[in-house]
Amino acid sequence: MSTEQKLHARSNGSCELCESKESLSVYEVPPHSDGNEDETILVCEVCKAQLEKRAALDANHWGCLNTSMWSEVPAVKVVSWRMLSRLKTNSWAADAIDMMYLEEDQLTWARAAGDEEDSGEVEFHKDSNGAILQNGDTVTLIKTLEVKGSQVKANVGVAVRNIRLVHDNVEQIEGKVDGQQIVILTKFVKKS
């Protein structure tokens, strides 16, 4: 039996956080998951996108944590604690964290992600018009740019295909212009 089948059996075919039965997939709980059922949970796409910080945090969706935080499954408890920590500016989430109990090893695992130190805000790479950019998108330059350390000029209107997001800076993307890989500020592009 595969890990996914075991998770479906364990959760009765529901998201282990919000109990949705739609668009379920395996979520490996970082940082040390090796894909076994003890270190993974079954989640819906809405939960997964917010867990992976690909979507803005919706506090209304996470009211389900008041139930999932009492799960006997350590991975579910760890993820519940992390999400409650990200939502701690909401009084209900702060109260839930105060009530929650994790074994010492579970708490160490939960803290490994650093969510209790974050504000819960998720920042996205956005173009000059505020549209969210994703890896692989095509953008158009809205300003002629001179590439530092090169003779290349990236002219206004040039399409940059298959961009890559700079992981640690939401104001930068990478893409090829005239065959040369360059870093471009997101304020100088618009999504095509």
Secondary structure, DSSP 8 states (H G I E B T S, - for coil): --HHHHHHHHHTTS-TTT---SSEEEEE-SSS--S-GGGEEEEEHHHHHHHTTSS---TTGGGGHHHHTT-S-HHHHHHHHHHHHHTTTSHHHHHHHHH----HHHHHHHHTT-GGGS-S-----B-TTS-B--TT--EEESS-EE-TTSS-EE-TT-EE-S-EE-TT-TTEEEEEETTEEEEEEGGGEEE-
